[in-house]
Amino acid sequence: MFSERVKSIDISGIRKMFEGAGPNAINLGLGQPDFDTPLHIKKAAIEAINQGFTAYTMNLGIPELRSALCRKFERENHFEVAPDEVIVTSGASEALHLALAALIDKGDDVLVPDPGFVSYAALTRMAGGNVVGVPLGDELTVEPEKVNECITPRTKVLIINSPSNPTGTVQTKQEIKALAEIAEDTGITIISDEVYEHFIYDGEHVSPAQFTDNVITINAVSKTYAMTGWRIGYAAARKDYIEQMLKVHQYIQACACSIAQKAALAALEGPQDCVREMCASFKARRDLLLDGLYGMGINCVKPQGAFYAFPEVADEDTPQKLITKGVIVVPGAAFGENGKGHIRISYATSEENLRRALGIMGKILT
């Protein structure tokens, strides 16, 4: 009755934990900033409504937003694109779907980090592709040597995500450049998920599009500006990529929300103090969490960015034990076979909540 592509996909392990918790639980499971959208961004949306900016926009997105994104890529990511090489989407999730739908035929291989964000495998299967997990190295980054070992004649795409969900690790410039060289040598396409680029505490963010045009760069305003519910993402790539992605976008979405596009424009072009303040707050929370975990004797690769930690926890029942005590975390296995023996903790919550959660965790994990 139902398609095998969809039947083979399970509900996200993140959502399972979130929806199975009590109303007063401390949520260390959901990857969402606990900040409000900055006022100047909300005002831009209200102004758009009052001006009647409520109709369809161009399929690619409003020209002024795409032009602002071009300037952003040149200024912050050090590569150049034209406005017709940018597409505005309903969140980064849609951009990922468009990219995979445009690139993958039945039976093609997609290399995904293992552990890696839950959507990569699900969206690959929806597109008819085969998921090939690339085991992470000791520092929980994608190592070029391991990518080379996984490439076959059927390999079409490599997905990378730096800073990473679920590990919080950041790829080095040398790693990114080597991965770009692999894409050049083999003709595969890199899908680079960069939604956490502004939350880096150690190291630097490097976009592979600096080194190759065999790449689709995906990002969003969701995390950077605390706009997860506004659903504005975007992708930048060569025009031939964007043309194919647009075919899918126009049929499943038509265009991203007109009002939210105006808000995203205000976010990109307005003051950036809010981003720096969030980043400083997340860094303080990271340090608080790591001090607590290390004090319990728990091994955890130090997260350099995003707002996640991926500590080692031998007991696979730990997430269920924690949820009964009012703390939500996500099982590492939700992020791939190699995630087993870990849990993902999101520290996008208050320091008070983190201290309370660490107190509870200390009684269960030690």
N, C-alpha and C positions, 0 to 999 in steps of 0.2 A: 504493500500500500504506500509506503514512504520510500524515498530515495536512500540508497545505501550510503551515499556521501553524507547525508545528514544523520542517519541512524548511527553511523560510526562515531559521531561526535558526542562527547559528554558535556553536561553543564559545567561551566568553569568551577574549578575547585575553590577559587577565591569567593565566588558568589555563594557556593554551598556553605562555607564557613560563616559568611556574613549573615545569611538568612536563617542559619540554624542557631543563632545566639539570642540570648535574652535582651530585652530593651535597654538594660543598664550596663551591658557589657562594655569593657574597654576595647575599642576596636583598633587592633594593630594589624588588621588584615587588608583593609581597603586602601589602595594607593591614590589618595585624594588629599590635596592640601586642605588644612583646616582653617584657612584664611578666607575672608570674604573678598569677592571681586572688588578691586579698587574703585573708588567713587567716580573718577573721571571716565572710567570705562562704562559704568552703569549710566552715567549722564548721556554719553554718546548714543546708547541704545534708546534711552527715553526720547532724545531729540529725534532719532530716526523714526520712532513711532509717531511722534507728534507731527512730523513732516510728511507722514503717509508713505514712508519708504517700506512698504509691506508687500510689494509684488515680487514676481520672479526676477532674478538677476540673470546676467549672462551665465551660461553653463560653467564656464571656467571660474567665475567669481567676478566681483566688481573690479573694474580696471584700477582704481586708486589703491585697493588693497593689494592687488598683484604687483603693482609698481612699488609699493612699500616693502613687500616681501623681497623683491629684487634687490632693493637697497639694503635690506637686512642681511641677505646672503652675502653680498659683497663686503659689507662692513664687519660682520661677525664670523662668517664661515669661509671667507676668502676665496669664493668662486663667483663667477658671473652667470646670470641667466637673464633671458628676456621675459617680458610679461606673458608671452604665449608659451613659455616653458614652465609656467606655474599654474597649478589647479588648486582651487579652494574646495575643501570637502567637509562633510559632516563629521568632524573629528578625525584624528589620525587613524582610527579604526577603519573608516571608510577608505582612506588613502591606501592603507595596507591591502584591503580587499581589491581595490581597483588595480593596484600594481600586480598582484598575484593573478588576478583574472586576466589581465592583459598579456602576461608572460607565460603562463603555464598551460601546457596541453596534458591530456591524460597520460600518466606514466612518467612525466618529468620529475626529476629529483630537485628538492629544495633543501638546502643546508641551513639548519637552524641551530642556534646555541642550545646546548643541553647541559644544565638547565637554562631555560629561556622563557620569555613571556608567553602566557598561555595561548594567545590569539594566533601566534605564528603557525603552530601545527594545525589548529582547527581551520584557519583560512586556507592553508595549503591543501588540506583534504577537500574542502568545499570546491576548490578550483580543479580537483582531480589529480593533484600531484602527490608524490611520495615524500614523506617527511624523513629526512636523514639527519639525525642528531649529531652535532659536532661536540665531543666532550671538551669541557673547559679545562684549562691548565690549572696548575697549583694555585695561581693567583686569581682564579675564576674569571679569566678573560679568554677570548677566542684567539687561539694561537695559529699563525699562518701554516705551520708545519702540519697541524692536525687537519686544517681545511684541505690542504693538498692531498692528504691521505684519504679523504672522503669523496674527492671528485671522481666522477665516472663520465662516460660519454653522454649519460642522460642528465647530468647536472645542468640546471638552467639558472638557478638563483642562489645567492648567499645572503642571508639576513644577518645583519649585525645591529647591536643596540648598545650604545655607549653615551652616557652612563647607563648601566644595565638594570633592568628589572628582570630577575629578582635579587641580583647579588649586590648592586650598588657599585660595582667595579667600573673602572674607566680604562678603555684601551689606550695604549701609548701611541704616540705619533708614528713610531717605527712599525708597530703592528698594523695600524691603519694603512700606512703606505705600502707595506708588504701585501696586505689583502687587496688593495687596489691594483697592484702589479699582477696578482693572480687573476683578477677579473680581466685585465688587459690581455694576459697571455692565453687565457682559456676561452674568452668570449662570453663568460657568464655575467649576469647582472647582479650588482650589490643593491639590496634594499637596506638603506641606512635609517634606522629609527632613532631620531635625535630629540625626542620629546623632553628629556631631562637635561638638555645641554647647559642650561643656566644654573643648575644646582650641582656644582663641582667644588669640592673642598680641598682636594689634593690632585695634582696633575692638571691636564688641560683637555678641552674638548677639541677634537680634530675631525673634520668632515672628509670622508673619502672622495667627495666630489672635487677636492683640491687637486687630486692626483689622476682621476680618470673620469670620463663621461659615461662609462658603463655603470651608472649608479642612478637610483631614484632616491632622493633625499626626502624623508618624511618627518614632519614636525607638526606642532599644534600650539595654540595659545592656552590649552587646557591646564597644564601644570605650571607653566611659567607665570601666568597671571591669575591663577586660582579661578579658572573659567571652565571647569570640567563639564558643567551642565549646559554651556553655551554651544557646544558641539561645533567648533571650528578647528579644522586641521588643514594641512596643505602639503603639497608635494611639488618638488622641482626636479626637472630632468630634461634631457634632450627632447626636442619637439616631437620626434617620432614616438617616443614613449608616451608623452602627454596626449597625443592624438588618439592612441589606442585606449588609454585610460578614460578619456573623455567619452568614448562610445559607451562604456559601461555606466559611467556616472550619469549621463543624461537620461538613461532609461530607469535607473534605480533611485535617482535622487533629484534630477533636474538641476538643482543648484543648492548650495548651502543657504541657511537661513539669512535673509536679507538684513534683518536687524542685528543679528550676531556678527555679520560681516562688518558692519559699521563699528560695532564695539571692538572687534579685533583690530581694526584700523587705528582706533584710539589707543589701544594697548600698545601697538607697535610704535606709533608716532609720539606717544605721550611720555610723561616722566617715568623713569625706570627705577626710582627709589624703592618701589614696592617689591621689585624682584630682588634687589640687594638685601632688603630687610628679611624677606622670606628665606633667602639663602643663609644668612647669618643665623636665623632662628633654627633652621634645620641642622646646621653644623653643630650648634650647641646641644640639640637633642641627640644627634648622633653620638657625640662625645659622652653624654650622660648614659645612653643606652650601652655603649661599649664598656664603659667603666663598670656598669652593673653586670654585664655578661662575663667580662674577664674576672671580676671579683668572685663569680660562681665557678670559675675554672672552665668555662665554656669556650671552645675554639670558634673563632669567627674571623674570616678574612676581613680586614678593615675596609668598609665601604668608602669609596672616594667621592661618590656623587649620588644623585637621586635622593630618595629617602627610605631606603631599604637596607636591612641587614639580613644575612643568610647564615646564621650560626649552625654548627654541627650539633645534632641532637640524635642520639642513638635510638631512643625509644620512639617507634613509629606511632604510638598512641598519644604522644605528647600533645598534639593539637586538641584532641578530644578531652584529655585531662584538664587542659587549660580552659577550654570553653565551659566546662562544668563549674569552674571557679570564676567565670566572668571575664576571661581574657581571650580575645580572638586573634589567632595567628593562622597562617596558611601552611599546610603540609608541603614540604619541598618537592614531593613526588608530583604535585600538581603542575610543576614546571618542567617535567621530563624525567626520564629514567634515572639520570644522574643526579637528580635533586633529592633522591631518597637519602635519609640520614640527616636531613636539614629541616629547618622551618624558615619561612620568610616572615620577618617582622617589619611592618611599616611604622616609622617613627614620625609620621605626619599627624601627630596629635600633641597635646600639651605636655609640658614637662611634668606637671602634676600627675597626669594619667600614666606617663612612663614610669614614674617612681612607684605608683600604686601597682602597676603591672609587674615591675621588677620584683617587688615584694612578694607577689603571688607566685611568680616564676621561680623565685629562690626556694620556695617550699616544695615545688614539684620537680624541679630539674636538678636539685642537689641532694 
